[in-house]
Amino acid sequence: MEKDVVIIGAGASGLMCAIEAGKRNRSVIVIDHASRPGEKIRVSGGGHCNFTNINLTSENYHSSNPHFSKSALARFTPYNFIELLNKHGIKYYEKGSGQMFCRNNSAEVIKMLVEECEKTGVQILLNHSIEEIKRNGVHLFIIKTNHAEIETESLVIATGSLSYPVLGATDIGHKIAKQFGLNVMPSKPALVPLIFHAEEFKRFKELSGISIDSIVSCNNRQFRGNILFTHRGLSGPAILHISLYWNTGDNLTINLLPEMDIYKIFMLKRQSKMKVNNLLSQYLPDRFSNTFCETYTESKMLNQYSDKELRNIAHQIHNWTITPSGTEGFKKAEVTLGGVDTKELSSRTMEANKVPGLYFIGEVVDVTGQLGGYNLHWAWASGYTAGQYV
Ligand SMILES: Cc1cc2nc3c(=O)[nH]c(=O)nc-3n(C[C@H](O)[C@H](O)[C@H](O)COP(=O)(O)OP(=O)(O)OC[C@H]3O[C@@H](n4cnc5c(N)ncnc54)[C@H](O)[C@@H]3O)c2cc1C
């Protein structure tokens, strides 16, 4: 079989690239080993697909080259995606700071992408495993799957990254990059729950299910949102967010009462016979206040503490410091940090500088967004960009 464009990966970036290339009357085939397209889109945003963020800038992305994403993000903006949703009558809403979600469910977005592919004559081959990719002369690639052999001038790698293998993630994109002599930046799970050290685990394991609005800081970054105690450590939006910037051995500092100065409250109740854990329970969940006081102080009445002791307790509440032992790994990471080195690619076309005709888009590239719709938007924008050139 011969095609103008072969795209490996029927996920967010691959389908968007296919639509754009199809609109240019290129003959396009998308190959995926999964039995359904867009499996990550399906589960994204808790089933409601946080498809973009209307406030996004390149600063919401982590990459060894912070400028790389600018070109694609400028070409395909959140409003371009919203326009596509409008065309298909898909309802959406904004949550938090610019996060856009589908009102019904993510399946609508997949249906929309597949319909757009059909309209432009794109063929999607599912249940196809890639067996071999070879270069045939300077201008052609041969892709061998378990069912077909396809020749093409433009090969697009849209295979995502290592996160959530249960949804079809593999390292094939990195392997293909290396096969063609491209550098791949080391990979690491990100937007991922963190695990307590043995000591902290012993103290806090009973708190599983509790969630607290906090500010979490690490390596000069801070995020506001809920932290959620799990059976093994901490999760919740603020923790997932900070995990992008956390490295093994780093401390996390957590302000558990960002809206107030608890020391001022202690001072107002300085003569009270109320126990400190009972006072804290007015602002924090009971179970947490009790465990926190058992861990960091004796449970005395407020009037029995010295000012210094109260200042220390307040400090702990506003600067609770923990040192996670690790992350829950790729199995539970929403995304993967690292990937194909951006130095190897043109930011204007997503083509490999030293391998004409070979393109990398989406999460396989060393561009990782923060939590809040940025990763899907990178997939759409990089797919759109490559789709104009393949
Ligand atoms: C649980 C979860 C929730 C998420 N929620 C959000 C969210 O709400 N908002 C957001 O912005 N981001 C979210 N993300 C991240 C987002 O889904 C990804 O960043 C995005 O899907 C990446 O798009 P992609 O096209 O690069 O890769 P993918 O969408 O992962 O597509 C890659 C495709 O390649 C195929 N493939 C892989 N290996 C092979 C192989 N060997 N042979 C053939 N095919 C292969 C896969 O089957 C898959 O279909 C979430 C991720 C997860 C795991």
The ligand as a MOL file (V3000), in Angstrom:
LIG
                    3D

  0  0  0     0  0            999 V3000
M  V30 BEGIN CTAB
M  V30 COUNTS 53 58 0 0 0
M  V30 BEGIN ATOM
M  V30 1 C -6.0310 9.4240 33.1810 0
M  V30 2 C -5.6050 10.5800 32.3200 0
M  V30 3 C -6.3610 11.7480 32.3200 0
M  V30 4 C -5.9370 12.8400 31.5320 0
M  V30 5 N -6.7120 13.9560 31.5310 0
M  V30 6 C -6.3260 15.0180 30.7820 0
M  V30 7 C -7.1430 16.1810 30.6820 0
M  V30 8 O -8.2620 16.2210 31.1970 0
M  V30 9 N -6.6610 17.2410 29.9680 0
M  V30 10 C -5.4460 17.2130 29.3240 0
M  V30 11 O -5.0660 18.2090 28.7160 0
M  V30 12 N -4.6820 16.1040 29.3540 0
M  V30 13 C -5.1010 15.0020 30.0430 0
M  V30 14 N -4.3380 13.8670 30.0470 0
M  V30 15 C -3.1260 13.8210 29.2030 0
M  V30 16 C -3.5270 13.6540 27.7160 0
M  V30 17 O -4.5060 12.6400 27.6170 0
M  V30 18 C -2.3050 13.3020 26.8670 0
M  V30 19 O -1.2870 14.2210 27.0790 0
M  V30 20 C -2.6840 13.2880 25.3820 0
M  V30 21 O -3.6790 12.3120 25.1340 0
M  V30 22 C -1.4630 12.9770 24.5430 0
M  V30 23 O -1.8590 12.8920 23.1960 0
M  V30 24 P -0.9620 12.0650 22.1660 0
M  V30 25 O -1.6780 12.0990 20.8840 0
M  V30 26 O 0.4280 12.5260 22.2320 0
M  V30 27 O -0.9480 10.5870 22.7590 0
M  V30 28 P -2.1500 9.6010 23.0690 0
M  V30 29 O -3.4390 10.3190 23.1410 0
M  V30 30 O -1.6930 8.8100 24.2380 0
M  V30 31 O -2.2080 8.6690 21.7810 0
M  V30 32 C -1.1710 7.7650 21.4650 0
M  V30 33 C -1.7520 6.6470 20.6250 0
M  V30 34 O -0.6600 5.8420 20.1730 0
M  V30 35 C -1.0120 4.4850 20.2830 0
M  V30 36 N 0.1950 3.6800 20.4290 0
M  V30 37 C 1.0800 3.6770 21.4460 0
M  V30 38 N 2.0280 2.7610 21.2250 0
M  V30 39 C 1.7530 2.1650 20.0350 0
M  V30 40 C 2.3550 1.1230 19.2930 0
M  V30 41 N 3.4240 0.4700 19.7580 0
M  V30 42 N 1.7810 0.7530 18.1150 0
M  V30 43 C 0.6690 1.3970 17.6550 0
M  V30 44 N 0.0470 2.3750 18.3340 0
M  V30 45 C 0.5830 2.7690 19.5110 0
M  V30 46 C -1.8990 4.4180 21.5080 0
M  V30 47 O -2.7300 3.2790 21.4900 0
M  V30 48 C -2.6590 5.7400 21.4210 0
M  V30 49 O -3.8900 5.5670 20.7340 0
M  V30 50 C -4.7460 12.7560 30.7780 0
M  V30 51 C -4.0170 11.5660 30.7660 0
M  V30 52 C -4.4420 10.4810 31.5120 0
M  V30 53 C -3.6440 9.2120 31.4680 0
M  V30 END ATOM
M  V30 BEGIN BOND
M  V30 1 1 1 2
M  V30 2 1 2 3
M  V30 3 2 2 52
M  V30 4 2 3 4
M  V30 5 1 4 5
M  V30 6 1 4 50
M  V30 7 2 5 6
M  V30 8 1 6 7
M  V30 9 1 6 13
M  V30 10 2 7 8
M  V30 11 1 7 9
M  V30 12 1 9 10
M  V30 13 2 10 11
M  V30 14 1 10 12
M  V30 15 2 12 13
M  V30 16 1 13 14
M  V30 17 1 14 15
M  V30 18 1 14 50
M  V30 19 1 15 16
M  V30 20 1 16 17
M  V30 21 1 16 18
M  V30 22 1 18 19
M  V30 23 1 18 20
M  V30 24 1 20 21
M  V30 25 1 20 22
M  V30 26 1 22 23
M  V30 27 1 23 24
M  V30 28 2 24 25
M  V30 29 1 24 26
M  V30 30 1 24 27
M  V30 31 1 27 28
M  V30 32 2 28 29
M  V30 33 1 28 30
M  V30 34 1 28 31
M  V30 35 1 31 32
M  V30 36 1 32 33
M  V30 37 1 33 34
M  V30 38 1 33 48
M  V30 39 1 34 35
M  V30 40 1 35 36
M  V30 41 1 35 46
M  V30 42 1 36 37
M  V30 43 1 36 45
M  V30 44 2 37 38
M  V30 45 1 38 39
M  V30 46 1 39 40
M  V30 47 2 39 45
M  V30 48 1 40 41
M  V30 49 2 40 42
M  V30 50 1 42 43
M  V30 51 2 43 44
M  V30 52 1 44 45
M  V30 53 1 46 47
M  V30 54 1 46 48
M  V30 55 1 48 49
M  V30 56 2 50 51
M  V30 57 1 51 52
M  V30 58 1 52 53
M  V30 END BOND
M  V30 END CTAB
M  END
